[in-house]
Amino acid sequence: VVLQVVRCFKDDAVTGVVSPISEFDDINQELILSDIELAKKRAAQIRKKAANDESCERAVKHLDPILKSLEGGVAARAYLDTLDSEEQKDASAFTVSLISAKPRIVLCNVEEMNAGTGNDLSQALGEHLKGLGISSLPFSARLEAEASLLASEDPEFLLELLESYSLDRRAVHGVLEECQRLLQLTKYYTVGEVEAKAWFVPNTDLKAPDAAAAIHSDFKKLFKGVEVWKAADVIEHGKQECRKKHLVKKGGKDYVVKEQDVLEFDIKGQK
């Protein structure tokens, strides 16, 4: 995912005209021009290898449409968004190195007081981006920088700071959620005595053994079973108390992993 920050605030200390839409469009065209040169070189390589390389052979039919899109001033992502997931995989041998082919989030940098809702400038930019199929989020770079320091130094004051701006969390959390959506991922957790960790896996009805492989590739073939908690229950009660309250269920190889699951895998050879 490409993150692009665009200024959406006025400040007498900062020179220049504030025009978020123009600023975005200028950078967007620079990315497309850069991709055109790269795409032409890559297209020639793929056509040459297509006879002996299956991935290149599958990508060939996508070369001309993507080049035509780029030469028309449109990001490669716009073409990819018209394809299903399998066709996007076919095109990936060609698009993997194109910046404009990647999902993009535009971060609208606003004043601290507007960090949660945005302002007129960010809202106008957001409407412009909708027409291009690009996500946008308001945030304040100044506030986020301060919050990042407080997160480790004084978490209680961080909460007070965020509440003073009518926020219940840092902007980074919203960015991560949007990245997860764009990349079509599901998140599950493992929780131990020392740490909790999030694991991101494809949100394609993934079954427990495949989810276990995200931790270690051997876990798929050594998978015996899985215990499942809901994250909200673990936060409220803790894992052991959840057991006493019968808030844990067991799953086998056919268990489909869900967003916010807390999983404990039973792996052959491990206690």
C-alpha positions as CSV (number, residue, x, y, z in Angstrom):
1,V,0.0,0.0,0.0
2,V,1.3,3.5,-0.9
3,L,0.7,6.2,1.6
4,Q,0.6,9.8,0.2
5,V,0.5,12.8,2.6
6,V,-1.2,15.9,1.2
7,R,-1.3,19.3,3.0
8,C,-4.9,20.3,3.8
9,F,-4.4,23.2,6.2
10,K,-3.5,26.9,6.0
11,D,-0.7,28.3,8.1
12,D,0.8,31.8,7.8
13,A,4.2,30.3,8.7
14,V,4.1,28.0,5.6
15,T,4.5,29.7,2.3
16,G,2.7,28.8,-0.9
17,V,-0.9,28.4,-2.1
18,V,-2.8,25.6,-0.4
19,S,-4.4,23.5,-3.2
20,P,-4.6,19.8,-2.1
21,I,-6.3,18.6,-5.3
22,S,-3.6,20.2,-7.4
23,E,-0.9,18.8,-5.2
24,F,-2.3,15.3,-5.4
25,D,-2.8,15.5,-9.2
26,D,0.8,16.7,-9.7
27,I,2.3,13.8,-7.7
28,N,-0.1,11.4,-9.3
29,Q,1.0,12.4,-12.8
30,E,4.7,12.1,-11.8
31,L,4.1,8.5,-10.6
32,I,2.3,7.7,-13.8
33,L,5.0,9.1,-16.0
34,S,7.6,7.2,-14.1
35,D,5.6,4.0,-14.5
36,I,5.2,4.5,-18.2
37,E,9.0,4.2,-18.8
38,L,9.2,1.2,-16.4
39,A,6.2,-0.5,-18.0
40,K,7.5,-0.2,-21.5
41,K,10.8,-1.9,-20.5
42,R,9.0,-4.5,-18.4
43,A,6.5,-5.3,-21.2
44,A,9.3,-6.0,-23.7
45,Q,10.9,-8.4,-21.1
46,I,7.6,-10.2,-20.5
47,R,6.8,-10.7,-24.2
48,K,10.3,-12.2,-24.7
49,K,9.9,-14.6,-21.8
50,A,6.3,-15.5,-22.4
51,A,7.1,-18.6,-24.5
52,N,9.0,-20.3,-21.6
53,D,7.5,-18.7,-18.5
54,E,3.9,-19.4,-17.5
55,S,3.5,-16.3,-15.3
56,C,4.7,-14.1,-18.1
57,E,2.4,-15.8,-20.6
58,R,-0.6,-15.1,-18.3
59,A,0.5,-11.5,-18.0
60,V,0.7,-10.8,-21.7
61,K,-3.0,-10.0,-22.3
62,H,-2.8,-7.3,-19.6
63,L,0.2,-5.4,-21.1
64,D,-1.6,-3.3,-23.7
65,P,-4.6,-2.3,-21.5
66,I,-2.3,-1.2,-18.7
67,L,0.1,0.7,-21.0
68,K,-2.9,2.4,-22.6
69,S,-4.3,3.4,-19.2
70,L,-0.9,4.9,-18.1
71,E,-0.5,6.8,-21.4
72,G,-3.9,8.2,-20.9
73,G,-2.9,9.6,-17.6
74,V,-4.7,7.0,-15.5
75,A,-3.0,4.9,-12.8
76,A,-2.5,1.2,-13.4
77,R,-4.6,0.5,-10.3
78,A,-7.7,1.7,-12.1
79,Y,-7.4,-1.1,-14.6
80,L,-6.6,-3.7,-12.0
81,D,-9.7,-2.8,-10.0
82,T,-11.8,-4.0,-13.0
83,L,-10.3,-7.5,-12.7
84,D,-11.2,-10.3,-10.3
85,S,-8.5,-11.6,-7.9
86,E,-7.3,-14.4,-10.2
87,E,-6.8,-12.0,-13.1
88,Q,-5.0,-9.6,-10.9
89,K,-2.6,-12.4,-10.0
90,D,-2.1,-13.1,-13.7
91,A,-1.2,-9.4,-14.2
92,S,1.1,-9.3,-11.2
93,A,4.3,-10.4,-13.2
94,F,3.9,-7.1,-15.0
95,T,2.5,-4.8,-12.3
96,V,4.6,-5.8,-9.3
97,S,7.1,-3.0,-9.9
98,L,4.6,-0.3,-10.9
99,I,3.9,2.2,-8.1
100,S,0.6,3.3,-9.6
101,A,-0.6,-0.3,-9.6
102,K,-0.5,-0.5,-5.8
103,P,-3.5,0.4,-3.5
104,R,-3.1,3.9,-2.2
105,I,-4.3,5.8,0.8
106,V,-4.1,9.6,0.8
107,L,-3.5,11.0,4.3
108,C,-5.1,14.5,4.5
109,N,-2.9,16.5,6.9
110,V,-5.2,18.9,8.7
111,E,-5.0,21.1,11.9
112,E,-5.1,19.2,15.2
113,M,-8.6,20.4,16.0
114,N,-9.9,18.8,12.8
115,A,-7.9,15.5,13.1
116,G,-11.0,13.4,13.5
117,T,-13.4,15.0,11.0
118,G,-11.2,16.8,8.5
119,N,-11.9,20.2,7.1
120,D,-13.3,21.8,3.9
121,L,-10.0,21.2,2.1
122,S,-9.7,17.6,3.1
123,Q,-13.3,16.9,2.3
124,A,-13.0,18.4,-1.2
125,L,-9.9,16.3,-1.8
126,G,-11.8,13.2,-0.5
127,E,-14.5,13.8,-3.1
128,H,-11.9,14.2,-5.9
129,L,-10.3,10.9,-4.8
130,K,-13.6,9.0,-4.7
131,G,-13.8,9.5,-8.4
132,L,-10.4,7.9,-8.8
133,G,-11.2,5.0,-6.5
134,I,-8.6,6.1,-3.9
135,S,-9.1,6.0,-0.2
136,S,-8.4,9.1,2.0
137,L,-8.2,9.7,5.8
138,P,-7.9,12.9,7.7
139,F,-5.1,13.2,10.3
140,S,-2.8,15.7,11.9
141,A,0.9,15.0,11.4
142,R,1.7,17.3,14.3
143,L,-0.7,15.5,16.7
144,E,0.4,12.1,15.6
145,A,4.0,12.9,16.1
146,E,3.3,14.0,19.7
147,A,1.1,10.9,20.2
148,S,3.8,8.5,19.1
149,L,6.1,9.8,21.8
150,L,3.4,9.7,24.5
151,A,2.5,6.1,23.6
152,S,5.6,4.8,25.3
153,E,6.4,7.7,27.7
154,D,3.0,8.5,29.2
155,P,0.0,6.5,27.8
156,E,-2.4,7.9,30.3
157,F,-1.7,11.5,29.2
158,L,-2.0,10.3,25.6
159,L,-5.6,9.2,26.2
160,E,-6.3,12.6,27.8
161,L,-4.7,14.4,24.8
162,L,-6.7,12.4,22.3
163,E,-9.9,13.0,24.2
164,S,-9.3,16.7,24.2
165,Y,-9.5,16.5,20.4
166,S,-12.6,14.2,20.5
167,L,-10.5,11.2,19.4
168,D,-10.6,7.7,20.9
169,R,-7.4,6.5,19.2
170,R,-4.4,7.5,17.2
171,A,-4.6,8.0,13.4
172,V,-2.1,5.1,12.8
173,H,-4.8,2.6,13.9
174,G,-7.2,3.9,11.2
175,V,-4.4,3.7,8.6
176,L,-3.7,0.1,9.5
177,E,-7.3,-0.9,9.3
178,E,-7.6,0.7,5.9
179,C,-4.5,-1.1,4.7
180,Q,-6.0,-4.4,5.9
181,R,-9.2,-3.7,4.0
182,L,-7.3,-2.7,0.8
183,L,-5.1,-5.8,1.0
184,Q,-8.1,-8.0,1.8
185,L,-6.6,-9.5,5.0
186,T,-8.1,-10.9,8.1
187,K,-6.4,-10.4,11.5
188,Y,-6.2,-13.0,14.3
189,Y,-4.3,-12.9,17.5
190,T,-2.1,-15.2,19.6
191,V,-1.8,-14.4,23.2
192,G,0.9,-15.7,25.5
193,E,2.0,-14.9,29.1
194,V,4.5,-12.3,27.9
195,E,3.1,-10.9,24.6
196,A,0.1,-10.7,22.3
197,K,0.7,-10.7,18.6
198,A,-1.5,-10.0,15.5
199,W,-1.2,-12.2,12.4
200,F,-2.6,-11.1,9.0
201,V,-3.8,-13.7,6.6
202,P,-5.9,-13.6,3.4
203,N,-9.6,-13.1,4.1
204,T,-10.7,-15.9,1.7
205,D,-12.4,-18.3,4.2
206,L,-8.9,-19.4,5.4
207,K,-8.9,-22.6,7.5
208,A,-7.1,-23.0,10.7
209,P,-4.1,-25.1,9.4
210,D,-3.4,-22.4,6.7
211,A,-3.6,-19.7,9.4
212,A,-1.2,-21.6,11.6
213,A,1.3,-21.6,8.6
214,A,1.5,-17.8,9.0
215,I,3.4,-18.4,12.2
216,H,5.6,-21.3,10.9
217,S,5.2,-23.2,7.6
218,D,5.6,-26.5,9.4
219,F,2.5,-25.8,11.5
220,K,0.2,-26.7,8.7
221,K,1.3,-30.3,8.3
222,L,1.7,-30.7,12.1
223,F,-1.7,-29.1,12.9
224,K,-3.9,-31.1,15.4
225,G,-6.5,-28.7,16.4
226,V,-7.2,-25.1,17.6
227,E,-8.8,-23.4,20.6
228,V,-10.7,-20.2,19.8
229,W,-11.5,-17.2,21.9
230,K,-13.1,-13.8,21.0
231,A,-10.7,-10.9,21.4
232,A,-13.3,-8.9,23.4
233,D,-13.8,-11.8,25.9
234,V,-10.0,-12.1,26.4
235,I,-9.7,-8.4,27.0
236,E,-12.5,-8.4,29.5
237,H,-11.8,-11.6,31.4
238,G,-8.4,-13.0,30.4
239,K,-7.8,-16.4,28.8
240,Q,-8.0,-18.5,31.9
241,E,-11.1,-16.9,33.2
242,C,-12.7,-17.4,29.7
243,R,-12.0,-21.1,30.2
244,K,-13.9,-21.1,33.5
245,K,-16.8,-19.2,31.9
246,H,-16.8,-21.7,28.9
247,L,-16.1,-18.9,26.4
248,V,-13.6,-21.1,24.6
249,K,-14.4,-23.4,21.7
250,K,-12.4,-26.1,20.0
251,G,-11.9,-26.3,16.2
252,G,-10.4,-28.8,13.8
253,K,-8.9,-28.6,10.3
254,D,-12.1,-27.1,8.8
255,Y,-12.4,-24.2,11.2
256,V,-12.6,-21.0,9.2
257,V,-10.6,-18.1,10.9
258,K,-12.6,-15.0,11.6
259,E,-11.6,-11.4,12.2
260,Q,-10.6,-10.7,15.9
261,D,-10.2,-14.4,16.7
262,V,-7.7,-15.3,19.4
263,L,-6.2,-18.7,18.5
264,E,-4.1,-21.3,20.3
265,F,-3.0,-24.0,18.0
266,D,-2.4,-27.6,19.0
267,I,0.7,-28.6,17.1
268,K,2.2,-32.1,17.0
269,G,5.4,-32.3,19.0
270,Q,4.7,-29.1,21.0
271,K,3.4,-28.8,24.6
